[in-house]
Amino acid sequence: MKDMNTKILIPIFIGIFSLLLFSCNNEEEKATCSADVKVSPINPNGDSELALLMRKMYDDADSIKKLITNNEGNITEEYIKELERIHTAIPTDKKVKTPEFEAYTKLMVEEANALFSNETNKAEGFNSLVNRCVECHQRFCPGPIDKIKKLSLPNSSEGGA
Ligand code: HEC
């Protein structure tokens, strides 16, 4: 009888233990995601492909913002291709690649295409795109949200004329 009990109890304990480990891990990874950005923009401890891509996306979005502000240009097909690379880029935390994550990526690419064909109010289109970044970040990686929001253009006449 004693043997039976151990045989049943050990797997149960292992089960509970791994559940605990799993939930702790989750917390940790979320924390890493937000901390990384605040501590240093360049993390020497090996950045994921997705993190590097995001950083480039951010810098390029900043350039596009300037083009739109000065009425010198718009989002490019090249930039949209960059956004599409999110689908394949490997993240720090592989668990983020859920169907929900894919859906957010798709919404953002659609918003980028809308801006690409928008000649009337690029500032508004650009801000909608920035909102798509923020939406996914609220769900998966809240750390850089304040930084991303700063990309937004003042919502007035800028894109017009
Ligand atoms: C589909 C979800 C999603 C969308 C959309 C998204 N991000 Fe991210 N972003 C993430 C995730 C997840 C990470 C964490 C990457 C990692 O650590 O592997 C991240 C990381 C970042 C980082 C931090 C990179 C670093 O230095 O470690 C920045 C900055 C960033 N994103 C900016 C943007 C901008 C700008 C946009 C819109 C043009 C955007 N993101 C759209 C999910 C998203």
Boltz pocket constraint, residues with backbone or C-beta under 6 A from the ligand:
constraints:
  - pocket:
      binder: B
      contacts: [[A, 33], [A, 36], [A, 37], [A, 40], [A, 41], [A, 47], [A, 48], [A, 49], [A, 50], [A, 51], [A, 52], [A, 54], [A, 55], [A, 57], [A, 58], [A, 61], [A, 86], [A, 90], [A, 91], [A, 92], [A, 93], [A, 96], [A, 100], [A, 101], [A, 102], [A, 104], [A, 105], [A, 108], [A, 129], [A, 130], [A, 132], [A, 133], [A, 134], [A, 136], [A, 137], [A, 140], [A, 141], [A, 144], [A, 147], [A, 148]]
      max_distance: 6.0
